[in-house]
Amino acid sequence: MNGNRRLWLFGVLFSCTITLIFGQQDRGASVEGNVNNLPVREYKITIDQEKVTKAKGKETMGMTVNGGIPGPTLEFTEGEYAVIYVENKMDVETSIHWHGMLLPNFYDGVPYLTTPPIKPGTTFKYEFEIKQHGTYWYHSHTMLQEQSGVYGSLLINPKEKELDYDKDLVLVLSDWTNEKPKDVLRFLKRGTEWYNIKKGTATPLNQVIKRGALGAQINFWRQRMEGADIADIYYPAFLINGEEKIEYPEFKPGEKVRLRIIDGSASTSFWMTFGGNMPTLVSADGKNVVPVKKNKTFIGVAETYDFIVTIPDDGKMEFKIMAQDGSGTASAFLGTGRILAAPEVARPDKIGMMQKMAKMKMRMGAPAMQFNPSNPDPYELKEKWGMQMDGMDHANMKMDMEKDSVMSGMDHSKMEIKKDTMKMGDSSEKNMEVNGMKDMEEEESGGMSMFSEYNYDYLKSPIKTDYDKDIPVTDILLNLTGNMSRYVWSLNGVPLAESDKIKIKGDEVTRITFNNLTMMHHPMHLHGHFFRVINENGEYSPLKHTVNVPPMQEVTIEFYGNEYGDWFLHCHILYHLDSGMARVVSYDTKRDERMKPYPLSNLVQETNKFYTWGRLDAASHMTGLNVVSSNIRNQFTALAEYGWNENLEAEFTYEYYLYDWVRFFGGVNVENEMENSMDQLSTTAIGGIRYFTPYMFALDLRVDNKLRPQISLAREIMIFPRLILFGEYEFQADFGWVNDLELGKDFEDEQVWTAGLEYFLSKNFSLMGSYDNRFGAGGGLSIRF
Ligand SMILES: [Cu+2]
């Protein structure tokens, strides 16, 4: 372990320097081993597969830590040496990542990147110095295991007590699905509306029209977007410490309780509200902040917030979380007596959001893939998509907005515009009260402030966090990109599988600007580091390990390079991570010898897997089968339709995605030659291009080996809740270049069209009725599998 010793020496030297530069801030590079002979605190946790009942009384297979979901709280004191044995009793491999912890690269717990996976039946020993205090958490970093239950909390006490409170209570928030997480992702990849239907967040055309939002809808369609999607998955339950409702009667009136709140969800951010006395926010992501009295607070996936609450004399206080998309809630109650209810948060209005966003000058729907992924220009991407600043200078915009506010008679003097970002309003506690004030302001300012309630200006570090001006800074722009309909997520239009490492330098500041070009929030997490989230508090900007980037907004972070090795940087929405929204950030140090048997490609390939789905139609006039298997660039499609009137069409194609909207394809088509007769089948080779057009039509241009060109156009629209209207038109021309046409004709054509309705019964079943000019009219059942 020569290399390690060298690293260690390097680390010690480094520590000294950094301590000098940063004083109270994080110390230098993490080193392996208990070199300072710290007191050891040992834990053993066991991961197992067990039947659990978490939602709707349904028993499903979960993954437990020490028999529970969430796993236990591991408590430490700063200055101890943690030794944690993780035993894998499952029949699949696993891992544990220590989220927010500063530790040696090898123990970070990302399998195949920094740490060996924990194979079935084996135990892995994690060990690291506890260099910090606060609220953190741990979770599996293997595939989608976090969704199944592999998460728990870390409570690290400071050496000396810093805050005034009597007791601790850890609250782990999470989302629960009774489906297999892999199946959830497969359903997202196939692009079904089912989850939105089930959650009641679908926006069918009848509701859009009723609200007078057809113009906005068409604007969205033009940009190939269905609507302002906030969250993509349906969850039957949201949990606090594993329960939808949980009681803590042991707290007595007057006691000050430090709530250590962790969002351990796979994909859900929450609005948190508190009943009873006004709580005080004291810490974010484990770091103390200047205390601020604050009720309604947003918590992004993987963030942690600590609040000190005083147990009321006149009842039990409710702590409530509402999923950001309004699809569900969970509550914890502290104390005894009558319920002091937490304020309700209004459900977001998706159609309203769509209207506001359509009004704003921005280009949505930036592609999640690039024709040439090797060298994308992020600045070009930023210029082309997102907030459109051209032809409108900032001064003008400010004037426009002041005009707006004069018209509305509201005082918007506190509005300000910083750099390219529009930052409206003051989000200190007085504005964050749960009194609808914010919503009013949104209305008044024409939607410009619609995301201001998500900014972090209320977080202020008690100590200066800025870096010496002499330290060199490297700027990196990362556009957050995604394709909702194919469910490919990426950075700068390049998914992890097609990306290079982001090289960063030790002893320098790396400044990353996240520019969100999607309609979703992305909680971005950097492993092994704290970064400053630049906000209005300037040199007192807070330190965090996870930062939520709201839709179409920009957030800048910076951190000092004082570690070694490769670290993961990714969106903490599990399904976005597993679809490519990740990068490896590298100090370009040599890969650890111990990682030799565990190639990084195993991790990367996980984000570029083939998912297969299909659909079977059984109707009175026809039967059809459609199977698709797809990864990021490649897709195989098999399609067969047979009409009981003896008409057949079958097709097998391979498609290659040039980027999101364009793909080349080739394959074989089989059709009956004569109408209503299976006597003669004609098989042709086909090839062409498929294009997903603005306004969301599927266009197919092809030619077969008889040189017959064909064009087809298909579209589907949800017109009522659960009811989808679909149609397809196909035109084939034959100029007789290969075939002999009927005598006296120099042109023949064939038209196929079909139109119908589909009614969603459940995730897997629909009723359908259609008319097809080959098969006639009829109806039946569709099965999705
Ligand atoms: Cu994301």
Boltz pocket constraint, residues with backbone or C-beta under 6 A from the ligand:
constraints:
  - pocket:
      binder: B
      contacts: [[A, 489], [A, 521], [A, 522], [A, 523], [A, 571], [A, 572], [A, 573], [A, 576], [A, 577], [A, 581]]
      max_distance: 6.0
